[in-house]
Amino acid sequence: MSRRSRNTNGKVAAGGAGPAGVPAGTPDWITPELIGRTIEVWQPFYRTVLTPEEAVTMILNVGRLYDALSSGSLP
């Protein structure tokens, strides 16, 4: 979803995402609540309005970082 599909109040415009604002192709374990909380936590650090797609990317990247750090092996 592009930033243009959001209203000025930050709400997702109709047709911008799947059920309950979850972008298509999002893993099942990422819930609408997790997406909302991610946006709530990170939005103060961004000038532009974060989208659900960006929140999903952040969540997946943090998971990858955790996997890398917890593996105990060097790259």
MODELLER restraints for C-alpha pairs under 7 A, 6 or more apart:
rsr = mdl.restraints
at = mdl.atoms
rsr.add(forms.Gaussian(group=physical.xy_distance, feature=features.Distance(at['CA:1:A'], at['CA:16:A']), mean=5.57, stdev=0.5))
rsr.add(forms.Gaussian(group=physical.xy_distance, feature=features.Distance(at['CA:1:A'], at['CA:17:A']), mean=6.88, stdev=0.5))
rsr.add(forms.Gaussian(group=physical.xy_distance, feature=features.Distance(at['CA:1:A'], at['CA:53:A']), mean=6.75, stdev=0.5))
rsr.add(forms.Gaussian(group=physical.xy_distance, feature=features.Distance(at['CA:3:A'], at['CA:51:A']), mean=6.77, stdev=0.5))
rsr.add(forms.Gaussian(group=physical.xy_distance, feature=features.Distance(at['CA:5:A'], at['CA:12:A']), mean=6.45, stdev=0.5))
rsr.add(forms.Gaussian(group=physical.xy_distance, feature=features.Distance(at['CA:5:A'], at['CA:13:A']), mean=5.29, stdev=0.5))
rsr.add(forms.Gaussian(group=physical.xy_distance, feature=features.Distance(at['CA:5:A'], at['CA:16:A']), mean=6.15, stdev=0.5))
rsr.add(forms.Gaussian(group=physical.xy_distance, feature=features.Distance(at['CA:6:A'], at['CA:12:A']), mean=4.67, stdev=0.5))
rsr.add(forms.Gaussian(group=physical.xy_distance, feature=features.Distance(at['CA:6:A'], at['CA:13:A']), mean=5.13, stdev=0.5))
rsr.add(forms.Gaussian(group=physical.xy_distance, feature=features.Distance(at['CA:7:A'], at['CA:13:A']), mean=6.18, stdev=0.5))
rsr.add(forms.Gaussian(group=physical.xy_distance, feature=features.Distance(at['CA:10:A'], at['CA:49:A']), mean=6.42, stdev=0.5))
rsr.add(forms.Gaussian(group=physical.xy_distance, feature=features.Distance(at['CA:17:A'], at['CA:23:A']), mean=4.79, stdev=0.5))
rsr.add(forms.Gaussian(group=physical.xy_distance, feature=features.Distance(at['CA:17:A'], at['CA:24:A']), mean=6.61, stdev=0.5))
rsr.add(forms.Gaussian(group=physical.xy_distance, feature=features.Distance(at['CA:18:A'], at['CA:24:A']), mean=5.61, stdev=0.5))
rsr.add(forms.Gaussian(group=physical.xy_distance, feature=features.Distance(at['CA:20:A'], at['CA:32:A']), mean=6.35, stdev=0.5))
rsr.add(forms.Gaussian(group=physical.xy_distance, feature=features.Distance(at['CA:21:A'], at['CA:32:A']), mean=6.53, stdev=0.5))
rsr.add(forms.Gaussian(group=physical.xy_distance, feature=features.Distance(at['CA:22:A'], at['CA:32:A']), mean=5.89, stdev=0.5))
rsr.add(forms.Gaussian(group=physical.xy_distance, feature=features.Distance(at['CA:22:A'], at['CA:52:A']), mean=6.82, stdev=0.5))
rsr.add(forms.Gaussian(group=physical.xy_distance, feature=features.Distance(at['CA:23:A'], at['CA:52:A']), mean=6.63, stdev=0.5))
rsr.add(forms.Gaussian(group=physical.xy_distance, feature=features.Distance(at['CA:23:A'], at['CA:53:A']), mean=6.12, stdev=0.5))
rsr.add(forms.Gaussian(group=physical.xy_distance, feature=features.Distance(at['CA:35:A'], at['CA:52:A']), mean=6.29, stdev=0.5))
rsr.add(forms.Gaussian(group=physical.xy_distance, feature=features.Distance(at['CA:35:A'], at['CA:55:A']), mean=5.77, stdev=0.5))
rsr.add(forms.Gaussian(group=physical.xy_distance, feature=features.Distance(at['CA:35:A'], at['CA:56:A']), mean=6.53, stdev=0.5))
rsr.add(forms.Gaussian(group=physical.xy_distance, feature=features.Distance(at['CA:38:A'], at['CA:55:A']), mean=5.98, stdev=0.5))
rsr.add(forms.Gaussian(group=physical.xy_distance, feature=features.Distance(at['CA:39:A'], at['CA:50:A']), mean=6.39, stdev=0.5))
rsr.add(forms.Gaussian(group=physical.xy_distance, feature=features.Distance(at['CA:39:A'], at['CA:55:A']), mean=6.06, stdev=0.5))
rsr.add(forms.Gaussian(group=physical.xy_distance, feature=features.Distance(at['CA:43:A'], at['CA:49:A']), mean=6.91, stdev=0.5))
rsr.add(forms.Gaussian(group=physical.xy_distance, feature=features.Distance(at['CA:43:A'], at['CA:50:A']), mean=6.36, stdev=0.5))
